[in-house]
Amino acid sequence: MAFDTETATAWITAAEAAVKTDEARLTGLDAAIGDGDHGANMVRGLAAGLTNIAERGPTTPGDVLVAAGRGIVAKTGGAAGPLYGSAFRRAGKALGDASSVEAAELGAALEAALTAIKELGGADEGDKTMIDALAPAVAAFQAVAADGGPIAAAAAAAADAAEQGLAATVPLQARKGRASYLGARSIGHEDPGAASTALILRALAEVTA
Amino acid sequence: MTVGIVLVSHSPAVAGSVAEMAAELAGPSVAIRPAGGTDDGRFGTSIELIAAAVNSADSGDGVCVIMDMGSSVLTAKTLLEDLADEDDAPAVRLADAPFTEGAVAAAVLASTGQDLEAVAVSAESAWSMRKL
């Protein structure tokens, strides 16, 4: 299947449902090394993304992601707001005004999202952030797409890679955000941003399956 | 005309109090606007509050924005990207400065009528003002 307006909207809808279901888990992870508001912030941000989509009535998948990003930036409240908001907006802009895209274009959009997060936050792989889930996911998505695989297979590979990336954040010491003040005491916990990224990519795999 | 100043903190009270203190030291000629917390009064950051504060602080000479940390910085950077896409947006310069000391340094220099870059550099030079 191709990635069109309906699929893009379904993705954000599924992502919002996923963070709502796992709100307590995200908040628990954040309470361990952050300020304990990531679950509530993600629910508020993605709900605002959905509201903005409903209000604007976007007609391309790119516009859906831009609309979601604007809602997320406006309402999330924590650092996840500008990071995810910029990621979705940059991904949406990368899709241009196409009414439907295939795996290669969606992979390029996910890479644009990764670049946006790196530029804005100044973090890289190994800093114990959402990048540790997103970077391997983008690589996995693009590897499947480069072999001519469909979006469903690429998204499934990306979700698996994100979950592995999340697990790999446990032994890392945080070098960005509030958790970095904890130094070595940030070791031994999953990064909440990587956890929400894994949920969002699993949602993409589910709606494209 | 003077450069305006916007103070972005996770806390509405911190942004408001530092704005009040900087205004006391700078005098009435400088527009200093706090943008603290979320749009519903919680701890956090709101791009809409920062944008409104920037527009309110601008008198045509631009606005120096000083942030505390974390999402304050990321949200201010995001606003800067948004403004770059607008035609008649105010000139905005983010200052990489300590929050309280930078706010006072910027406000005092702005009161002398210096331009935006000079005001931002004044805030940033607060890093090197030793206390002991």
Contacts between the chains, C-beta under 8 A, distances in Angstrom:
chain1	res1	chain2	res2	distance
A	37	B	44	7.6
A	41	B	44	7.7
A	73	B	47	5.5
A	73	B	75	7.7
A	73	B	78	5.9
A	74	B	46	7.6
A	74	B	47	5.9
A	74	B	48	5.9
A	75	B	39	7.8
A	77	B	38	4.7
A	77	B	42	6.5
A	77	B	44	3.6
A	77	B	45	6.7
A	77	B	46	7.4
A	77	B	71	7.6
A	78	B	44	5.8
A	78	B	45	7.5
A	78	B	70	7.9
A	78	B	71	5.1
A	79	B	70	5.3
A	79	B	71	3.9
A	79	B	74	5.3
A	80	B	71	8.0
A	81	B	45	7.2
A	81	B	47	7.6
A	81	B	71	6.6
A	81	B	74	7.8
A	81	B	75	6.7
A	82	B	45	8.0
A	82	B	47	7.3
A	82	B	71	6.7
A	82	B	74	4.0
A	82	B	75	4.9
A	82	B	77	7.0
A	82	B	78	4.2
A	83	B	74	6.3
A	85	B	78	6.8
A	86	B	78	5.8
A	86	B	81	7.5
A	120	B	74	5.7
A	120	B	77	5.8
A	120	B	78	6.8
A	121	B	74	6.3
A	177	B	70	6.1
A	178	B	70	6.5
